[in-house]
Amino acid sequence: MSDLLQDIREKIALSCRILAMEGLVDGILGHVSVRIPGTDEMFIRCRGEEENGVRYTRSDAIRRVDFDGNGADLEGKYDVPKELPIHGEMYKLRPEVGCVIHAHPLDALICGITDLEFRPVFGAFNIPAMRMALEGIPVFPCSCLITRQELAHYMMQAMGDKNICLMKGHGITVTGKTVEEATVRALNFNILAKVTLQVAQTGREAAPISQEDMNELPDLGTTFNDQWGWRYYVKKLHEEEKR
């Protein structure tokens, strides 16, 4: 396997462990995939004979399959996620997407089932998360497993051209051009959900930040938002794994 493809597998495994470390996935639920450049195939987190949970994902659990979940790389001992259509149909229908994350963050779940609105109530605290709230978070109203292409298309209709979809009573789907972008985007959305829930728990209503304040919030760019954020979480993960 080329160094590029092995690097992709390693990044998917890192993303899985980071998401688990930060509480977006638990146990054996949740998966990350990446489109393999120049092909109609993807690498996706699978479950094997020695499954230990997403928190302990290593690169050997990342297998190469086509967008319908077929491939010799499964070796007859790895199973693709039951919700593989979330990934495969996204790659088929949205060519700009390079990475797909499906996770089950608890705070986002509670926000969804209680119909809390994601509002831009903070600014410089987390600018990407504020912009998510400002743009609006689409909600897929069905709590079922996305095990069929038709259900994936239904979810994608709700998601539109956004990079995040809250799946009510279920979890979230997040996309990005790269593993780094999608992972940091999911983590930022988790922060938005945490703040939204905690504000609701105070019993008070937070005022949205002013347009004047928004005008003073710069676009920090992908290096600041994604690359440096990714490096921080990778470092944090490695330090925790050494303990």
Residue pairs with C-beta under 8 A, 6 or more apart in sequence:
1 9
5 36
5 43
5 64
6 59
8 34
8 36
8 43
8 62
8 179
9 43
9 59
9 62
10 59
11 34
11 179
11 180
12 32
12 33
12 34
12 43
12 44
12 45
12 57
12 59
12 62
12 179
13 45
13 57
13 58
13 59
13 61
13 62
14 179
14 234
14 237
15 32
15 101
15 179
15 182
15 183
16 25
16 30
16 31
16 32
16 45
16 54
16 55
16 57
17 54
17 55
17 56
17 57
17 237
17 241
18 183
18 187
18 233
18 234
18 236
18 237
19 25
19 30
19 32
19 54
19 101
19 103
19 183
19 186
19 187
20 26
20 30
20 53
20 54
20 55
20 57
21 55
21 233
21 236
21 237
21 240
22 187
22 190
22 233
23 105
23 106
23 190
24 30
24 103
24 104
24 105
24 172
24 186
24 187
24 190
25 54
25 55
25 103
25 104
25 105
26 54
26 104
27 53
27 54
28 47
28 51
28 53
28 54
29 54
29 104
30 45
30 54
30 101
30 102
30 103
30 104
30 171
31 44
31 45
31 54
31 81
31 83
31 87
31 101
31 102
32 44
32 45
32 99
32 100
32 101
32 102
32 179
32 182
32 183
33 42
33 43
33 44
33 45
33 87
33 99
33 100
34 42
34 43
34 44
34 98
34 99
34 179
35 41
35 42
35 91
35 97
35 98
35 99
36 42
36 43
36 64
40 66
40 67
40 91
41 64
41 65
41 66
41 67
41 71
42 64
42 65
42 66
42 67
42 87
42 88
42 91
43 62
43 63
43 64
44 62
44 63
44 65
44 80
44 81
44 84
44 87
45 54
45 57
45 61
45 62
45 81
46 61
46 62
46 63
46 74
46 78
46 79
46 80
46 81
47 61
47 78
47 79
47 81
48 60
48 61
48 77
48 78
48 79
49 77
51 61
61 78
63 71
63 73
63 74
63 75
63 78
63 80
64 71
64 73
65 71
65 73
65 74
65 80
65 84
66 88
67 87
67 88
67 89
67 91
67 92
68 84
68 88
69 80
69 84
69 88
74 80
81 87
81 102
82 145
82 147
83 102
83 145
83 146
83 147
85 146
85 147
85 148
85 149
85 151
85 152
86 100
86 102
86 146
86 152
86 155
86 173
87 100
87 102
88 149
88 152
89 149
89 152
89 153
89 156
90 97
90 100
90 152
90 156
90 173
90 175
91 97
91 100
93 153
93 156
94 156
94 175
96 177
97 175
97 176
97 177
98 176
98 177
98 178
98 182
99 175
99 176
99 177
99 178
99 179
99 181
99 182
99 183
100 173
100 174
100 175
100 182
101 172
101 173
101 174
101 175
101 176
101 182
101 183
101 186
102 171
102 172
102 173
102 174
103 171
103 172
103 174
103 186
104 170
104 171
104 172
105 171
105 172
105 189
105 190
105 193
107 190
107 193
107 194
107 196
107 197
108 166
108 171
108 172
108 189
108 190
108 193
109 169
109 170
109 171
110 116
110 197
111 118
111 166
111 193
111 196
111 197
112 139
112 166
112 167
112 168
112 169
113 168
113 169
114 200
116 196
116 197
116 200
117 196
118 132
118 133
118 136
118 137
118 192
118 193
118 196
119 133
119 196
119 206
119 208
120 130
120 131
120 133
120 134
120 208
120 209
120 214
121 133
121 195
121 199
121 206
121 207
121 208
121 209
122 129
122 130
122 195
122 209
123 130
123 209
123 213
123 214
123 216
123 217
124 217
126 188
126 191
126 192
127 217
127 218
127 220
128 184
128 185
128 188
128 220
128 225
129 188
129 189
129 191
129 192
129 195
130 192
130 209
130 214
130 217
132 164
132 188
132 189
132 192
133 192
134 214
135 162
136 162
137 162
137 164
137 165
137 166
137 189
138 158
138 159
138 160
138 162
138 164
138 165
138 166
139 158
139 165
139 166
139 167
139 168
140 154
140 155
140 158
140 159
140 165
140 166
140 167
140 168
140 170
141 158
141 168
142 151
142 154
142 155
142 167
142 168
142 170
143 167
143 168
143 169
143 170
144 151
144 170
145 151
146 152
146 155
155 165
155 167
155 173
158 165
159 165
159 173
163 174
163 175
163 176
163 182
163 185
164 172
164 173
164 174
164 175
164 185
164 186
164 189
165 172
165 173
165 174
166 172
167 173
172 186
172 189
174 182
174 185
174 186
174 189
175 182
175 185
176 182
176 183
176 185
178 226
179 230
180 226
180 227
180 229
180 230
181 222
181 226
183 230
183 233
184 225
184 226
184 229
184 230
184 233
187 229
187 233
199 205
199 206
